[in-house]
Amino acid sequence: MVKIPDLSKLNLKGIVENVKSIIGQTPIPEAAKNNPTGYHLSELSKAIKTLAELHSKEADTIAKIDATLGNLYQSLTAVTPASDAPTTPAQPKPEVPKTSETEAKK
């Protein structure tokens, strides 16, 4: 059986909090286009806020996926008999390159 890593140790809430702490708490006010620096800063601020909101939603989705995978793993291990022998996936046989000698023998 393939060993599935324990993803429950991944601290998603901590990651989200770190991202939130990076983002400035002071909102940059809307600026007119005739002030290029202020305008670009306000556009960047809006984009960062949008990304932070999307990241938060994605983190929640990843946490749900992680929980579902954990539940699936528990269900599979409960149904599948344990085996002391490690399982290895079947290895495909390497393809022998064709040479003029190989074709001449045919």
C-alpha distances in whole Angstrom, upper triangle without the diagonal:
4,6,9,12,15,18,20,21,23,26,27,31,32,31,33,36,36,37,39,41,41,43,47,48,51,51,53,56,57,59,61,61,64,62,59,58,58,56,54,53,53,51,48,48,47,45,43,43,42,39,38,39,36,34,34,33,30,29,29,27,24,24,24,21,19,20,19,16,15,17,14,11,13,14,10,10,13,13,9,10,9,8,10,9,7,6,8,9,12,15,18,22,24,27,30,33,36,39,43,42,39,41,44,43,42
4,6,10,13,15,18,19,20,24,25,28,29,28,30,33,33,33,36,38,38,40,43,45,48,48,50,53,53,56,58,57,60,59,56,54,54,53,50,49,49,47,45,45,44,41,40,40,39,36,35,36,33,31,31,30,27,26,27,25,22,22,22,19,17,19,18,14,14,16,14,11,14,15,11,11,15,15,12,13,12,12,13,12,9,7,8,9,12,15,18,21,23,26,29,32,35,38,42,42,39,41,44,43,42
4,6,9,12,15,16,17,21,22,25,26,25,28,30,30,31,34,35,36,38,41,42,46,46,48,51,52,54,57,56,59,57,54,53,53,52,49,47,48,46,43,43,43,40,38,39,37,34,34,34,32,29,29,29,26,24,25,23,20,20,21,18,15,17,17,13,12,15,13,10,12,14,12,11,15,16,13,14,12,12,13,13,10,10,11,12,16,18,21,24,26,29,32,34,38,41,44,44,42,43,47,46,45
4,7,9,11,13,14,18,19,22,23,22,24,27,27,28,30,32,32,34,38,39,42,43,45,48,48,51,53,53,56,54,51,49,49,48,45,44,44,43,40,40,39,37,35,35,34,31,30,30,28,25,26,25,22,21,21,20,16,16,17,14,12,13,13,10,9,12,11,8,11,13,11,11,15,16,14,16,14,15,16,16,14,13,14,15,18,20,23,26,28,31,34,36,39,42,46,46,43,45,49,48,47
4,6,9,10,11,14,16,19,20,19,22,24,24,25,28,29,29,31,35,36,40,40,42,45,46,48,51,51,54,52,49,47,47,46,43,42,42,40,38,37,37,35,32,33,32,29,28,28,26,23,24,24,21,19,20,19,15,15,16,14,11,13,14,11,10,13,13,10,13,16,14,14,17,19,18,19,17,18,18,19,16,16,17,17,21,22,25,28,30,32,36,37,41,44,48,48,45,47,51,50,49
4,5,7,8,12,14,17,17,17,20,22,22,23,26,27,28,30,33,34,38,39,41,44,45,47,50,50,53,51,49,47,46,46,43,41,41,40,37,36,36,34,31,32,31,28,27,27,25,22,22,22,20,17,18,17,14,13,15,13,9,11,13,10,8,12,13,10,11,15,15,14,16,19,18,20,18,19,20,21,18,19,20,21,25,26,29,32,33,36,39,41,45,48,51,52,49,51,54,53,53
4,5,5,9,10,13,14,14,16,19,19,20,22,24,25,26,30,31,34,35,37,40,41,44,47,47,50,47,45,43,43,42,39,38,38,36,33,33,32,30,28,28,27,24,23,23,22,19,18,19,16,13,14,14,11,10,12,10,7,9,11,9,8,12,13,11,13,16,16,16,19,21,21,23,21,23,23,24,22,22,22,23,26,28,30,34,34,37,40,42,45,48,52,52,50,52,55,55,54
4,5,8,9,12,13,14,16,17,18,20,22,23,24,26,30,30,34,34,37,40,41,44,47,47,50,48,46,44,43,42,40,38,38,37,34,33,33,31,28,28,27,25,23,23,22,19,18,18,17,13,14,14,11,9,11,11,7,8,11,10,8,11,13,12,13,16,17,17,19,21,22,23,22,24,25,26,24,24,25,26,30,31,34,37,38,41,44,46,49,52,56,56,54,55,59,58,58
4,6,9,11,11,12,15,16,17,19,21,21,23,25,28,29,33,34,36,39,41,43,46,47,50,47,45,43,42,42,39,37,37,36,33,32,32,31,28,28,28,25,23,23,23,19,18,20,18,14,15,16,13,11,14,14,10,12,15,13,12,15,17,15,16,19,20,19,21,24,24,26,24,26,26,27,25,25,26,27,31,32,35,38,39,41,45,46,50,52,56,56,54,56,59,59,58
4,6,9,9,9,12,13,14,15,17,19,20,22,25,26,30,31,33,36,37,40,43,43,46,43,41,39,38,38,35,33,34,33,30,29,29,27,24,24,24,21,19,20,19,16,15,17,15,11,13,14,11,9,13,13,9,11,15,13,13,16,18,17,18,21,22,21,24,26,26,28,26,28,28,29,26,27,27,27,31,32,34,38,38,41,44,45,49,51,55,56,53,55,59,58,58
4,6,5,6,9,10,11,13,14,16,17,19,22,23,26,28,30,33,35,37,41,41,44,41,39,37,36,36,34,31,31,31,28,26,27,25,22,22,22,20,17,18,18,14,13,15,14,10,12,14,11,9,13,14,11,13,16,16,15,18,20,19,20,23,24,24,26,29,29,31,29,31,32,33,30,30,31,31,35,36,38,41,42,44,47,48,52,54,58,59,57,58,62,62,61
4,5,5,6,9,10,11,12,14,16,17,20,21,24,25,28,31,32,35,38,38,41,39,37,35,34,33,31,29,29,28,25,24,24,22,19,19,19,16,14,15,14,11,10,11,10,6,8,11,8,7,11,12,10,12,15,15,15,18,20,20,21,24,25,25,27,29,30,32,31,33,34,34,32,32,32,32,35,36,38,41,42,44,47,48,52,54,58,59,57,58,62,62,61
4,5,5,6,9,10,10,12,14,16,18,18,22,23,26,29,31,33,37,37,40,38,36,34,33,32,30,28,27,27,24,23,23,22,19,18,18,16,13,14,14,11,9,11,11,8,9,12,11,9,12,14,13,14,17,18,17,20,22,22,23,26,27,28,29,32,33,35,34,36,36,37,35,35,35,35,39,40,42,45,46,48,51,52,55,58,62,63,61,62,65,65,65
4,5,5,6,9,10,10,12,14,17,18,21,23,26,29,31,33,37,37,40,37,36,33,32,32,30,27,27,27,24,22,23,22,19,18,19,17,14,15,16,13,11,14,14,10,12,15,13,12,16,17,15,17,20,20,20,22,25,24,25,28,29,29,31,34,34,36,35,37,37,38,35,36,36,36,40,40,42,46,46,48,51,52,55,58,61,63,61,62,66,65,65
4,5,5,6,9,10,11,13,16,17,21,22,24,27,29,31,34,35,38,35,33,31,30,30,27,25,25,25,21,20,21,19,16,16,17,14,12,14,14,10,10,13,12,9,11,14,12,12,15,16,15,17,20,20,20,23,25,24,26,29,29,30,32,34,34,37,35,37,37,38,35,35,35,35,38,38,40,44,43,46,49,49,53,55,59,60,58,59,63,63,63
4,5,5,6,9,10,11,14,15,18,19,21,24,26,29,32,32,35,33,31,29,28,27,25,23,23,22,19,18,18,17,14,13,14,12,9,10,11,8,6,10,10,7,10,13,12,12,15,16,16,17,20,21,21,23,25,26,27,29,31,31,33,35,36,38,37,39,40,40,38,37,37,37,40,41,42,46,46,48,51,51,55,57,61,62,60,61,65,65,64
4,5,5,6,9,10,13,13,16,18,21,24,26,28,32,33,35,33,31,29,27,28,26,23,23,23,20,18,19,18,15,14,16,14,10,12,14,11,9,13,14,11,13,16,15,14,18,20,19,20,23,24,23,26,28,28,29,32,33,34,35,38,38,41,39,41,42,43,40,40,40,40,43,44,46,49,49,51,54,54,58,60,64,65,63,65,68,68,68
4,5,5,6,9,12,13,16,18,20,24,26,28,31,32,35,32,30,27,26,27,24,22,22,22,19,17,19,18,14,14,16,14,11,14,15,12,11,15,15,12,15,18,17,16,20,21,20,22,25,25,25,28,30,29,31,33,35,35,37,39,39,42,40,42,42,42,39,40,39,39,43,43,45,48,47,49,52,53,56,58,62,63,62,63,66,67,66
4,5,5,7,10,12,15,16,18,21,23,25,28,29,31,29,27,24,23,24,21,19,19,19,16,14,15,14,10,11,13,10,7,11,12,9,9,13,13,11,14,17,16,16,20,21,20,22,25,25,26,28,30,30,32,34,35,36,38,40,40,43,41,43,43,44,40,40,40,39,43,43,44,47,47,49,52,52,55,57,61,62,61,62,65,66,65
4,5,5,8,9,12,13,16,19,21,24,27,28,30,28,26,24,22,23,21,18,18,18,15,13,14,14,10,9,12,11,7,10,12,10,9,13,14,12,15,17,17,17,20,22,22,23,26,27,27,29,31,32,33,35,37,37,39,42,42,45,43,45,46,46,43,43,43,42,46,46,47,51,50,52,55,55,58,61,64,66,64,65,69,69,69
4,5,7,8,12,14,16,19,22,24,28,29,31,28,27,24,22,23,22,18,19,19,16,14,16,16,12,12,15,14,11,13,16,13,13,17,17,16,18,21,20,20,23,25,24,26,29,29,29,32,34,34,35,38,39,39,41,44,44,46,45,47,47,48,45,45,44,44,47,48,49,52,52,54,57,57,60,62,66,67,66,67,70,71,70
4,6,9,12,13,15,19,21,22,26,27,29,26,24,21,20,21,19,16,17,17,14,12,15,14,10,11,14,12,10,14,15,13,14,17,18,16,19,22,21,21,25,26,25,27,30,30,31,33,35,35,37,39,40,40,43,45,45,47,46,47,47,48,45,45,44,44,47,47,48,51,50,52,55,55,58,60,63,65,64,65,68,69,69
4,6,9,10,12,15,17,19,23,23,26,23,22,19,17,18,16,13,13,14,11,9,11,11,7,8,11,10,8,11,14,12,13,16,17,16,19,21,21,22,25,26,26,28,30,31,32,34,36,36,38,40,41,42,44,46,46,49,48,49,50,50,47,47,46,45,48,48,50,53,52,53,56,56,59,61,65,67,65,66,70,70,70
4,5,7,9,13,15,17,21,22,24,21,20,17,16,17,16,12,12,14,11,9,11,12,9,9,13,13,11,14,16,16,16,19,20,20,22,25,25,25,28,30,30,31,34,35,35,37,39,40,41,43,45,45,47,49,50,52,51,53,53,54,51,50,50,49,52,52,53,56,56,57,60,60,63,65,68,70,69,70,73,74,73
4,6,9,12,15,18,22,23,25,22,22,19,17,18,18,14,13,16,14,10,12,14,11,10,14,15,12,14,17,17,16,19,21,20,22,25,25,25,28,30,30,31,34,35,35,37,40,40,41,44,45,46,47,50,51,53,52,54,54,55,52,52,51,51,54,54,56,59,58,60,63,63,66,68,71,73,71,72,76,77,76
4,6,9,13,15,19,21,22,19,20,17,14,16,16,12,11,14,13,10,12,14,12,11,15,16,14,16,19,19,19,22,24,24,25,28,29,29,31,33,33,35,37,38,39,41,43,44,45,47,49,49,51,53,54,57,55,57,58,58,55,55,55,54,57,57,58,61,61,62,65,65,68,70,73,75,74,74,78,79,78
4,6,9,12,16,18,20,17,17,15,12,13,13,10,8,11,11,7,9,12,11,9,13,15,13,15,18,18,18,21,23,23,25,27,28,29,31,33,33,35,37,38,39,41,43,44,45,47,49,50,51,53,54,57,56,58,58,59,56,55,55,54,57,57,58,61,60,61,64,64,67,69,72,74,73,73,77,78,77
4,7,9,12,14,16,13,14,12,8,10,10,7,5,9,9,6,8,12,11,11,14,16,15,17,19,20,21,23,25,26,27,29,30,31,33,35,36,37,39,41,42,44,45,46,48,50,51,52,54,56,56,59,58,60,61,61,58,57,56,55,58,58,59,62,61,62,65,64,67,69,72,74,73,73,77,78,77
4,6,10,13,14,12,13,12,8,9,11,9,6,10,11,9,10,13,14,13,15,18,18,19,21,23,23,25,27,28,29,31,33,34,36,37,38,40,42,43,44,46,47,49,50,52,53,55,56,58,59,62,61,63,64,64,61,60,59,58,61,61,61,64,63,64,67,67,69,71,74,77,75,76,79,80,80
4,7,10,12,10,12,11,8,7,10,9,6,8,11,9,9,13,14,14,15,18,19,19,21,23,24,25,27,29,30,32,33,35,36,38,39,41,42,44,45,47,48,49,51,53,54,55,57,59,59,62,62,64,64,65,61,61,60,58,61,60,61,64,63,64,67,66,68,70,73,76,74,75,78,79,79
4,7,8,7,8,9,5,5,8,8,6,9,12,11,12,14,16,16,18,20,21,22,24,26,27,28,30,31,33,35,36,37,39,40,42,44,45,46,48,50,51,52,54,55,57,58,60,61,62,65,64,66,67,67,63,63,61,60,62,62,62,65,64,64,67,66,69,71,73,76,75,75,78,80,79
4,5,6,8,10,7,6,10,11,9,11,14,14,14,17,19,19,20,23,24,25,26,28,30,31,32,34,36,37,38,40,42,43,44,46,47,49,50,52,53,55,56,58,59,61,62,64,64,68,67,68,69,69,66,65,63,62,64,64,64,66,65,66,68,67,69,71,74,76,75,75,79,80,80
4,5,6,9,8,6,8,11,10,10,14,15,15,17,19,20,21,23,25,26,27,29,30,31,33,34,36,37,38,41,42,43,44,47,48,49,51,52,53,54,57,58,59,61,63,64,64,67,67,68,69,69,65,64,62,61,63,62,62,65,63,63,66,65,67,69,71,74,73,73,76,78,77
4,6,9,9,8,11,13,13,14,16,18,18,20,22,23,24,26,28,29,30,32,34,35,36,38,40,41,42,44,45,46,48,50,51,52,54,56,57,58,60,61,62,64,66,67,68,71,70,71,72,72,68,67,65,64,66,65,65,67,66,66,69,67,69,71,73,76,75,75,79,80,80
4,6,5,6,9,10,11,12,14,15,16,18,20,21,23,24,26,27,29,30,32,33,34,36,38,39,40,42,44,45,46,48,50,50,52,54,55,56,58,60,61,62,64,66,66,69,68,69,70,70,66,65,64,62,64,64,64,66,65,65,68,66,69,70,73,75,75,75,78,80,79
4,6,5,6,8,10,10,12,14,15,16,18,20,21,22,24,26,27,28,30,32,32,34,36,37,38,40,42,43,44,46,48,48,50,52,53,54,56,58,58,60,62,63,64,66,66,67,67,67,63,62,61,59,61,60,60,63,61,62,64,63,65,66,69,72,71,71,74,76,76
4,5,5,6,9,10,11,12,14,15,16,18,20,21,22,24,26,27,28,31,31,32,35,36,36,38,41,41,42,45,46,47,48,51,51,52,54,56,57,58,60,62,62,65,64,65,65,65,62,61,59,58,60,59,60,62,60,61,63,62,65,66,69,71,71,71,74,76,75
4,6,5,6,9,10,10,12,14,15,16,18,20,21,23,24,25,27,29,30,31,33,35,36,37,39,40,41,43,45,46,47,49,51,52,53,55,56,57,60,61,62,64,63,65,65,65,62,61,60,58,61,60,60,63,62,62,65,64,66,68,71,73,72,73,76,78,77
4,5,5,6,9,10,11,12,14,15,17,18,20,21,23,24,26,28,29,30,32,33,34,36,38,39,40,42,44,45,46,48,49,50,52,54,55,56,58,60,60,63,62,64,64,64,61,60,58,57,59,59,59,61,60,61,63,62,65,66,69,72,71,71,74,76,75
4,5,5,6,8,10,10,12,14,15,16,18,20,21,22,24,26,26,28,30,31,32,34,36,37,38,40,42,42,44,46,47,48,50,52,52,54,56,57,58,61,60,61,61,61,58,57,55,54,56,55,55,58,57,57,60,59,61,63,66,68,67,67,71,72,72
4,5,5,6,9,10,10,12,14,15,16,18,20,21,22,25,25,26,29,30,31,32,35,35,36,39,40,41,42,45,46,47,49,50,51,53,55,56,57,59,58,60,60,60,57,56,55,53,56,55,56,58,57,58,60,60,62,64,67,69,68,69,72,73,73
4,5,5,6,9,10,11,12,14,15,17,18,20,21,23,24,26,27,29,30,32,34,35,36,38,39,40,42,44,45,46,48,50,51,52,54,56,56,59,58,60,60,60,57,56,55,54,56,56,56,59,58,59,62,61,63,65,68,71,69,70,73,75,74
4,5,5,6,9,10,11,12,14,16,17,18,20,21,22,24,26,27,28,30,32,33,34,36,38,38,40,42,43,44,46,48,49,50,52,54,54,57,56,58,59,59,55,54,53,51,54,53,54,56,55,56,59,58,60,62,65,68,66,67,70,71,71
4,5,5,6,9,10,10,12,14,15,16,18,20,21,22,24,25,26,28,30,31,32,34,36,36,38,40,41,42,44,46,46,48,50,52,52,55,54,55,56,56,52,51,50,49,51,51,51,54,53,54,56,55,58,60,63,65,64,65,68,69,69
4,5,5,6,9,10,11,12,14,15,17,19,20,21,23,24,25,27,29,30,31,33,35,36,37,39,40,41,43,45,46,47,49,51,51,54,53,55,56,56,52,52,51,50,52,52,53,55,54,56,58,58,60,63,66,68,66,67,71,72,71
4,5,5,6,9,10,11,12,14,16,17,18,20,22,23,24,26,28,29,30,32,33,35,36,38,39,40,42,44,45,46,48,50,50,53,53,54,55,56,52,51,50,49,52,51,52,55,54,55,58,57,60,62,65,68,66,67,70,71,70
4,5,5,6,9,10,11,12,14,16,16,18,20,21,22,24,26,27,28,30,31,32,34,36,37,38,40,42,42,44,46,47,48,51,50,52,53,53,49,48,47,46,48,48,48,51,50,51,54,54,56,59,62,64,62,63,66,67,67
4,5,5,6,9,10,10,12,14,15,16,18,20,20,22,24,25,26,28,30,31,32,34,35,36,38,40,41,42,44,46,46,49,48,50,51,51,47,47,46,44,47,47,48,51,50,51,54,54,56,59,62,64,62,63,66,67,67
4,5,5,6,9,10,11,13,14,15,17,19,20,21,23,24,26,27,29,30,32,33,35,36,38,39,41,42,44,45,46,49,48,50,51,51,48,47,47,46,48,48,49,52,52,53,56,56,59,61,64,66,65,65,69,70,69
4,5,5,6,9,10,11,12,14,16,17,18,20,22,23,24,26,27,29,30,32,33,34,36,38,39,41,42,44,44,47,47,49,50,50,47,46,45,44,46,46,47,50,50,51,54,54,56,59,62,64,62,63,66,67,66
4,5,5,6,8,10,10,12,14,15,16,18,20,20,22,24,25,26,28,30,31,32,34,36,36,38,40,41,42,45,44,46,47,47,44,43,42,40,43,43,44,47,46,48,51,51,53,56,59,61,59,60,63,64,63
4,5,5,6,9,10,10,12,14,15,16,19,20,21,23,24,25,27,29,30,31,33,35,36,37,39,41,41,44,43,45,46,46,43,42,42,41,44,44,45,48,48,49,52,52,55,58,61,63,61,62,66,66,65
4,5,5,6,9,10,11,13,14,16,17,19,20,21,23,25,26,27,29,30,32,33,35,36,38,40,41,44,43,45,46,47,44,43,42,41,44,45,46,49,49,50,54,54,56,59,62,64,62,63,67,67,66
4,5,5,6,9,10,11,12,14,15,16,18,20,21,22,24,26,27,28,30,31,33,34,36,37,38,41,41,43,44,44,41,40,40,38,41,41,42,46,45,47,50,50,53,56,59,61,59,59,63,64,63
4,5,5,6,9,10,10,12,14,15,16,18,20,21,22,24,25,26,28,30,31,32,34,36,36,39,39,40,41,42,39,38,37,36,39,39,41,44,44,45,49,49,52,54,58,59,57,58,62,62,61
4,5,5,6,9,10,11,13,14,15,17,19,20,21,23,24,26,27,29,30,32,33,35,36,39,38,40,41,42,39,38,38,37,40,41,42,46,46,48,51,51,54,57,61,62,60,61,65,65,64
4,5,5,6,9,10,11,12,14,15,17,18,20,21,23,24,26,27,29,30,32,33,34,37,37,39,41,41,39,38,38,36,39,40,41,45,45,47,50,51,53,56,60,61,59,60,63,64,63
4,5,5,6,8,10,10,12,14,15,16,18,20,21,22,24,25,27,28,30,31,32,35,35,37,38,39,36,34,34,33,36,37,38,41,41,43,46,47,50,53,56,58,55,56,60,60,59
4,5,5,6,9,10,10,12,14,15,16,18,20,21,22,24,25,27,28,30,31,34,33,35,36,37,34,33,33,32,36,36,38,41,42,44,47,48,51,54,57,58,56,57,61,61,60
4,5,5,6,9,10,11,12,14,15,17,18,20,21,23,24,26,27,29,30,33,33,35,36,37,35,34,34,33,37,38,39,43,43,45,49,50,53,56,59,60,58,59,63,63,62
4,5,5,6,9,10,11,12,14,15,16,18,20,21,22,24,26,27,28,31,31,33,35,36,33,32,32,31,34,35,36,40,41,42,46,47,50,53,56,58,55,56,60,60,58
4,5,5,6,9,10,10,12,14,15,16,18,20,21,22,24,26,26,29,29,31,32,33,30,29,29,28,31,32,34,37,38,40,43,44,47,50,54,55,53,54,57,57,56
4,5,5,6,9,10,10,12,14,15,16,18,20,21,23,24,25,28,28,30,31,32,30,29,30,29,33,34,36,39,40,42,46,47,50,53,57,58,55,56,60,60,59
4,5,5,6,9,10,11,12,14,15,16,18,20,21,23,24,27,27,30,31,32,30,29,30,29,32,34,36,39,40,42,46,47,50,53,57,58,55,56,60,60,58
4,5,5,6,9,10,10,12,14,15,16,18,20,21,22,25,25,27,29,30,27,26,27,26,29,30,32,36,37,39,42,43,46,50,53,54,51,52,56,56,55
4,5,5,6,9,10,10,12,14,15,16,18,20,21,24,23,25,27,28,25,24,25,25,28,30,32,35,36,38,42,43,47,50,53,54,51,53,56,56,55
4,5,5,6,9,10,11,12,14,15,17,19,20,23,23,25,27,28,26,26,27,26,30,32,34,38,39,41,45,46,49,53,56,57,54,55,59,58,57
4,5,5,6,9,10,10,12,14,15,17,18,21,22,24,26,27,25,24,25,25,28,30,32,36,37,39,43,45,48,51,55,55,52,53,57,56,55
4,5,5,6,9,10,10,12,14,15,16,19,19,21,23,24,22,21,22,21,25,27,29,32,34,36,40,42,45,48,51,52,49,50,54,53,52
4,5,5,6,9,10,11,12,14,15,18,18,20,22,23,21,21,22,22,26,28,31,34,36,38,42,44,47,50,54,54,51,53,56,55,54
4,5,5,6,9,10,11,12,14,17,17,20,23,24,23,22,24,24,27,30,32,36,38,40,44,46,49,52,55,56,53,54,58,57,55
4,5,5,6,9,10,11,12,15,16,19,21,22,21,20,21,21,24,27,29,32,34,37,40,43,45,49,52,53,50,51,54,53,52
4,5,5,6,8,10,10,13,13,16,18,19,17,17,19,19,22,25,27,31,33,35,39,41,44,48,51,51,48,50,53,52,51
4,5,5,6,9,10,12,13,16,18,20,19,19,21,22,25,28,30,34,36,39,42,45,48,51,54,55,51,53,56,55,54
4,6,5,6,9,12,13,16,19,21,20,19,22,22,25,28,30,34,36,39,42,45,47,51,54,54,51,53,56,55,53
4,5,5,6,9,11,13,16,18,17,16,18,18,21,24,27,30,33,35,39,41,44,47,51,51,48,49,52,51,50
4,5,5,7,8,11,14,15,15,15,17,18,22,25,27,31,33,36,39,42,45,48,52,52,48,50,53,52,51
4,6,8,9,13,16,18,18,18,21,22,25,28,31,34,37,39,43,45,48,52,55,55,51,53,56,55,53
4,6,9,12,16,17,18,17,20,21,23,27,29,32,35,38,41,44,46,50,53,53,50,51,54,53,51
4,6,9,13,14,14,13,16,17,20,23,26,29,32,35,38,41,43,47,50,50,46,48,51,49,48
4,6,10,12,13,13,17,18,20,24,27,29,32,35,38,41,44,47,51,50,47,49,52,50,49
4,7,9,10,11,15,17,20,23,26,29,32,35,38,41,44,47,50,49,46,48,51,49,48
4,5,7,9,12,15,17,20,24,26,29,32,35,38,41,44,47,46,43,46,48,46,46
4,6,9,13,16,18,21,24,26,29,33,35,38,41,44,47,46,43,46,49,46,46
4,6,10,13,15,17,21,23,25,29,31,35,38,40,44,43,40,42,45,43,42
4,7,10,13,15,19,21,23,27,29,32,35,38,42,41,38,40,43,41,41
4,7,9,12,15,18,21,24,27,30,33,36,39,38,35,38,41,39,38
4,6,8,12,15,17,20,23,26,29,32,36,35,32,34,37,36,35
4,6,9,12,15,18,21,24,27,30,34,33,30,32,35,34,33
4,6,9,12,15,18,21,24,27,31,30,27,29,32,30,30
4,6,9,12,15,18,21,24,27,27,24,26,29,28,27
4,6,9,12,15,18,21,24,24,21,23,26,25,24
4,6,9,12,15,18,21,21,18,20,23,21,21
4,6,9,12,15,19,19,16,18,21,20,20
4,6,9,12,16,16,13,15,18,18,17
4,6,9,13,12,10,12,15,14,15
4,6,10,11,9,11,14,14,15
4,7,8,6,7,10,11,11
4,5,5,6,9,10,12
4,6,5,6,9,10
4,5,5,6,9
4,5,5,7
4,5,5
4,5
4
